[in-house]
């Protein structure tokens, strides 16, 4: 039965082929084309997905230990530069201020003494009335005292930033006991420390661990959302301010793709969340160390979108998913239509039909490279000027 069916199909195919030839001999010419191969520019498009983040982030940390007394923002809210975001109640602020001021005034007095000693010793040394060792010791003491005073000045200036009339304290000396005590008493009851926004942007909740504790710390010492009553540590990340105009896309490339990428390559970013809008970006960083993956090793990369159109800003929210396409230009190569390559049924090799100078066709074995939807790169087997038929 199978033999009869096969025979019928063969007969039908022969009749159909004969009818086509008899009907119009030009049909074969349309189906069979020739092409003189030559190197042409190549390109490859890679696709990545990730989540949109702010282009730039300013982290706000707690300057001291304390308790969150008031919050004047909500996470995800737009905030303005110099706007007070948080009030921290900290008794330690006044203690640090007293200690820093006392140490600075001591260092200031020591510097005055070291300066006087150095100048007099320098004068005596010029007249050869003291040894070089004495002069060197006085000089070293002066430089050390000056450096110490400078460091303590900065420390005092930092601790005094939360208190009024801070500029007046730097003109005091240890002899001004009355003024020093007055300064301490004036600031004794000040414990509410304001934390202001360094820039315009979006208030984002912290997402990374810091020295203040782990994210599971119930006292609020870790990197997590703070609230009124949270206990915070000095240096703890309270929130981040993300710039509203620019964005970045965090993505990953596998070990096959990574060597095709480089910083500066242009990228087009789209998303189902904002259809019809294409953002223009570029790759700004590529990690050189792979991260753990269940399949191939993956390398993190950052695509920056420095300018977001106004119409897109109204639709885009931080954390939205997006896709990026990166077009990579490669060196010129011989590319031919994909249907010009046939497979040898016996060996499995790729083969191409070539027309020689005498007009006769021969079959050449070729090595193929990257393949697209309609073409394939020939790595070897053909040379520029060869004429193929397909």
Secondary structure, DSSP 8 states (H G I E B T S, - for coil): -HHHHHHHHHHHHHHHHHHHHHH-THHHHHHS-EEE--EEEEEEEEEEEEEEEESSEEEEE-SSSEEEEEE---TT-EE-TT-EEEEEE-THHHHHHHHHHHHHHHHHHHHHHHHHHHHHHHHHHHTT-S-HHHHHHHHHHHHHHHHHHHHHHHHHHHHGGGSTTGGGGGG--TT-HHHHHHHHHHTTT--EEEEE-SSSEEEE---S-BTTB-TT-TTS-SSS---TT-EE-TT-EEEEEE-SS-EEEEEEEETTTGGG--TT-EEEEE-GGGTT--EEEEEEEE-SS-B--SSS-EEEEEEEE----HHHHTT--TT-EEEEEEEEEEEEEEEEEGGGEEE-TTT--EEEEEE-TTS-EEEEEEEEEEE-SSEEEEEES--TT-EEE-
